[in-house]
Amino acid sequence: MALPIYATPLERIWYYTFRVICALIFLFLIAPILIVIPLSFNAEPYFTFTEKMLALDPTGYSTRWYDLLLTFGMAQPDVVRDSSWWADAWANSAWINAAKNSVIIGFFSTLLATFLGTLAALGLSRPEMPFRRVIMAVLISPMIVPIIITATGLFFFYSATGLANSYIGIIMAHATLGIPFVIITVTATLVGFDQTLTQAAASLGANPTTTFFRITMPLILPGVISGALFAFVTSFDEVVVVLFVAAHDQQTIPRQMWNGIREQISPAILSVATILVIVSIALLTTVELLRRRSERMRGLTPG
């Protein structure tokens, strides 16, 4: 919003002061990311800027740590990079195996969280639903309760039921953490949903199933996808629950980073962090585009 021409001097001062404060807060929040990204290209095995990096000397920068993500754990990392080399990397590289586990666990936990969270949001959006506030508070409690408490509870429950040290247990645990995000985003979408559309469909002879898939689902789909993306990011970044319920050989990217910090501090961790930042930015951009599309579909002006 532009400053009006009739603004007083005090309003003009506050106008610019407010923007400076917002810029400083934004810089404070994004500064760690701005530091991690260039450090991931450090040619030396340090977590600090070298003199060559500060002098912008090209020899001070390298992609060696990104290359290490491919070669770490390989049987023959120094041979010619042909099809057999890539097969070796796909089968034995520690970081690639961790990435595969993270994607598989994130995909299935997102499907489960999206399905259950959408059903819960649809039920909670109905005015005749009893104890809606209490149920909502219980369902979103994994988002509020400290993760260490949730992880401890899951560990004892999974140990008693045999789900500990299994991929099914990890997927269910990650779905538990992702369901609150799906519920919140889908519920927010349903707040602006025009219920007269479903009534009109029913008056024209459509059964509830047809009404849902032809009317309700297309309109709330941006919210469902947004919740699914949040659930996937939650699963992809989770490390505490994995430490409690996963076996020692069930490595994900966050757990591999945790092990790297404990056992051997390497700038390769910064390379992984940079890749995760890029992935997170891409997913959040997708969420924002879906939010704007949802507002346009509901006749609102994107803000």
Residue, then its C-alpha position, 0 to 999 in steps of 0.5 A: m500500500a502506497l503512502p498517501i500524499y496527505a500523510t503527516p510527517l509522523e505517519r511518513i516516519w512510521y511508514y518507513t520505520f515499519r518497513v525497516i523493522c520488517a526487513l530486519i526481521f526478515l534478514f534475521l530469519i533468513a540469515p542462517i540460510l544465506i550463510v549455509i548456502p555459500l558454505s556448502f561450496n567451500a573448497e576446504p573442509y571447514f564450516t567457516f568462510t576461508e580467505k579465498m572465499l571472502a576474496l571471491d577467489p574461484t579456487g576457494y569454491s568447489t562442488r566436492w561436497y555435493d560430489l561426496l553425497l554421491t560417493f560416500g559409502m560406494a564400493q568403488p567411487d574412483v572408477v570411471r563414471d559409467s553405468s556401473w558406477w551409477a549402479d554402485a551409487w544407487a545401491n551403496s551410496a549412504w546419502i542416496n539410500a537415505a534419500k530413497n527412504s525419505v521419499i518413500i516414507g514421505f510419499f506413503s505417510t503423506l497419502l495416509a495423512t491426507f486421506l485421514g486428515t481430509l475425512a476429519a476436516l469434512g466431518l469437523s466442518r459439519p455444524e451437527m458434529p458434536f464436540r467439534r472443538v474438543i475433537m479438533a484440539v485432540l486431532i491437532s495435538p501432535m502439532i502442539v505437544p513437544i515432539i519428544i513427548t510424541a516420539t516417546g509415546l510412539f516408541f512405547f506403543y510401537s514396542a508393545t504392538g510390534l511396529a517398532n523398527s519397521y517401515i510401516g511404523i515409521i510411515m504411521a508415525h510420520a502420518t500422525l505428525g502430518i494429519p494436523f497440517v492437513i486438517i487445518t488447511v482443508t478446514a480453512t478451505l471449507v470455511g469459504f465453501d458454499q454449501t448451497l452448491t451441494q444442496a443444489a446438486a442433491s436437489l438435481g438428483a445427485n447422490p452424496t458420492t457424486t456430489f462429493f467427487r463432482i462438486t466438493m472435491p474439485l473446490i477443496l482440492p487446492g487445500v487438500i494438496s496444500g495440506a499434503l505438501f505440508a505433511f510431506v515436508t513434515s515427514f521429510d524433515e523429521v528426525v526425532v521420531v525416526l530416532f525413537v521408532a526406526a532401526h539402525d539401518q533405516q536411515t532417512i536424510p535428517r537421520q543421516m545428517w544427525n549421524g554425520i554431525r555426531e560421527q564426522i563433521s563434514p561440509a557435506i551436511l551443508s550441501v544436503a541442507t542447501i538441497l533441502v532448502i531448495v526443495s522446501i522453497a519449491l514446495l512452499t511456492t507450490v502451496e502459495l500458488l495453490r492458495r491463490r488458485s483456491e481463492r480465485m475458484r471461490g471468488l475471492t481476490p488473492g492477497 
